[in-house]
Amino acid sequence: MDDEAARELDRLRREIGHTAHELANVLGIVQNYVAFLAEDLPADPDSPARKDLPPLESATERAIALVQQLQHTVAGVP
């Protein structure tokens, strides 16, 4: 790989890492908001609003895991 290609690859890694970091911040806000909602909802597990929480929690956790995987990949961590 020539120097120019190596510099471009490094630039892309930094850009992807920065974007992944920003996305992780947003997902953290979503995750916290869902947790706050869970605290404020009635304890009844049959509550329609409470039934909506598990898919939101699951989707947020999956997205966070994907972002972490991306961050590890661009950082060269297996």
NUDREN-817638 format. One record per residue: residue number from 1; residue in one letter; x, y, z of N, C-alpha, C in turn. Coordinates in steps of 0.02 Angstrom, whole numbers, always signed. Example, Ala and Ser with C-alpha at 12.3 -4.5 7.8 and 13.67 -1.06 7.14 Angstrom:
2
(1, a, (+660, -284, +390), (+615, -225, +390), (+660, -165, +390));
(2, s, (+642, -112, +354), (+684, -53, +357), (+645, +2, +394));
END
This chain:
78
(1, m, (+43, -59, +0), (+0, +0, +0), (+45, +62, +0));
(2, d, (+30, +108, -44), (+71, +169, -47), (+51, +218, +9));
(3, d, (+91, +269, +17), (+80, +317, +71), (+13, +352, +66));
(4, e, (-7, +369, +6), (-71, +404, -4), (-129, +360, +17));
(5, a, (-127, +297, -3), (-180, +250, +15), (-181, +239, +90));
(6, a, (-123, +235, +121), (-119, +225, +194), (-148, +285, +231));
(7, r, (-133, +346, +206), (-161, +406, +237), (-237, +408, +229));
(8, e, (-261, +389, +171), (-334, +389, +159), (-368, +338, +205));
(9, l, (-338, +280, +212), (-366, +229, +256), (-367, +253, +328));
(10, d, (-314, +286, +349), (-311, +314, +417), (-364, +367, +427));
(11, r, (-373, +410, +376), (-425, +462, +380), (-494, +431, +387));
(12, l, (-507, +379, +347), (-572, +345, +350), (-583, +313, +418));
(13, r, (-532, +282, +445), (-538, +252, +512), (-555, +304, +565));
(14, r, (-521, +361, +562), (-535, +415, +610), (-607, +440, +602));
(15, e, (-627, +450, +539), (-695, +476, +526), (-748, +426, +549));
(16, i, (-738, +363, +534), (-785, +311, +556), (-786, +306, +632));
(17, g, (-727, +310, +662), (-723, +308, +735), (-760, +366, +767));
(18, h, (-752, +426, +739), (-786, +485, +765), (-862, +478, +757));
(19, t, (-883, +455, +699), (-955, +446, +687), (-984, +394, +734));
(20, a, (-948, +339, +744), (-971, +287, +789), (-976, +314, +861));
(21, h, (-928, +355, +880), (-930, +386, +947), (-992, +430, +955));
(22, e, (-1005, +471, +905), (-1063, +515, +908), (-1128, +475, +910));
(23, l, (-1131, +422, +870), (-1190, +378, +870), (-1198, +345, +938));
(24, a, (-1144, +324, +969), (-1147, +293, +1035), (-1176, +343, +1086));
(25, n, (-1157, +407, +1080), (-1185, +458, +1124), (-1261, +463, +1116));
(26, v, (-1284, +464, +1055), (-1356, +469, +1042), (-1392, +407, +1069));
(27, l, (-1363, +349, +1057), (-1394, +287, +1081), (-1396, +284, +1157));
(28, g, (-1346, +312, +1189), (-1346, +316, +1262), (-1404, +358, +1288));
(29, i, (-1418, +412, +1253), (-1475, +455, +1271), (-1540, +416, +1263));
(30, v, (-1547, +381, +1207), (-1607, +341, +1195), (-1614, +288, +1249));
(31, q, (-1560, +254, +1265), (-1561, +201, +1316), (-1582, +230, +1384));
(32, n, (-1556, +287, +1402), (-1575, +319, +1466), (-1647, +341, +1465));
(33, y, (-1670, +368, +1409), (-1740, +390, +1405), (-1787, +331, +1413));
(34, v, (-1771, +275, +1382), (-1813, +214, +1389), (-1813, +192, +1463));
(35, a, (-1756, +196, +1496), (-1753, +177, +1567), (-1795, +224, +1609));
(36, f, (-1794, +289, +1594), (-1835, +337, +1630), (-1909, +323, +1618));
(37, l, (-1927, +306, +1557), (-1996, +288, +1542), (-2018, +228, +1584));
(38, a, (-1975, +178, +1588), (-1991, +118, +1625), (-2004, +134, +1699));
(39, e, (-1967, +182, +1726), (-1977, +201, +1796), (-2044, +237, +1806));
(40, d, (-2066, +275, +1756), (-2126, +315, +1763), (-2190, +278, +1745));
(41, l, (-2185, +222, +1712), (-2245, +186, +1691), (-2274, +145, +1748));
(42, p, (-2339, +130, +1744), (-2369, +87, +1795), (-2332, +20, +1799));
(43, a, (-2329, -9, +1858), (-2293, -72, +1868), (-2328, -131, +1835));
(44, d, (-2391, -123, +1817), (-2430, -177, +1787), (-2397, -201, +1722));
(45, p, (-2374, -265, +1720), (-2341, -290, +1660), (-2387, -294, +1599));
(46, d, (-2453, -291, +1611), (-2501, -293, +1555), (-2516, -224, +1528));
(47, s, (-2486, -173, +1557), (-2495, -105, +1532), (-2472, -101, +1460));
(48, p, (-2514, -74, +1415), (-2494, -70, +1344), (-2428, -33, +1334));
(49, a, (-2418, +20, +1371), (-2357, +59, +1364), (-2296, +18, +1387));
(50, r, (-2305, -20, +1441), (-2249, -60, +1467), (-2231, -116, +1418));
(51, k, (-2280, -141, +1382), (-2267, -193, +1332), (-2224, -168, +1274));
(52, d, (-2225, -103, +1263), (-2185, -73, +1209), (-2111, -66, +1228));
(53, l, (-2095, -70, +1292), (-2026, -58, +1314), (-1976, -112, +1293));
(54, p, (-1992, -177, +1302), (-1941, -227, +1285), (-1914, -223, +1213));
(55, p, (-1957, -212, +1163), (-1928, -205, +1095), (-1883, -143, +1089));
(56, l, (-1900, -89, +1123), (-1858, -29, +1122), (-1791, -42, +1156));
(57, e, (-1794, -75, +1214), (-1733, -91, +1250), (-1689, -138, +1208));
(58, s, (-1720, -188, +1179), (-1682, -237, +1139), (-1650, -205, +1078));
(59, a, (-1688, -164, +1043), (-1662, -132, +983), (-1605, -84, +1001));
(60, t, (-1612, -48, +1056), (-1560, -2, +1077), (-1496, -41, +1096));
(61, e, (-1505, -96, +1132), (-1447, -137, +1152), (-1412, -165, +1090));
(62, r, (-1450, -187, +1041), (-1420, -214, +979), (-1381, -159, +942));
(63, a, (-1411, -100, +939), (-1378, -44, +904), (-1313, -25, +941));
(64, i, (-1315, -24, +1007), (-1255, -8, +1046), (-1201, -61, +1034));
(65, a, (-1221, -124, +1032), (-1172, -178, +1019), (-1141, -171, +949));
(66, l, (-1181, -152, +900), (-1155, -142, +832), (-1105, -84, +830));
(67, v, (-1122, -30, +864), (-1076, +28, +866), (-1011, +9, +901));
(68, q, (-1016, -29, +956), (-956, -51, +991), (-913, -95, +946));
(69, q, (-946, -139, +909), (-909, -182, +862), (-874, -140, +809));
(70, l, (-908, -90, +784), (-878, -45, +735), (-818, -8, +765));
(71, q, (-826, +16, +826), (-771, +52, +859), (-711, +6, +868));
(72, h, (-723, -56, +888), (-668, -103, +897), (-634, -119, +830));
(73, t, (-674, -124, +778), (-647, -140, +712), (-601, -84, +688));
(74, v, (-623, -22, +693), (-581, +33, +668), (-521, +45, +714));
(75, a, (-526, +23, +777), (-470, +30, +823), (-421, -28, +817));
(76, g, (-440, -79, +778), (-397, -137, +770), (-400, -186, +828));
(77, v, (-455, -182, +868), (-464, -227, +924), (-505, -286, +900));
(78, p, (-483, -348, +913), (-521, -407, +889), (-587, -415, +926));
END
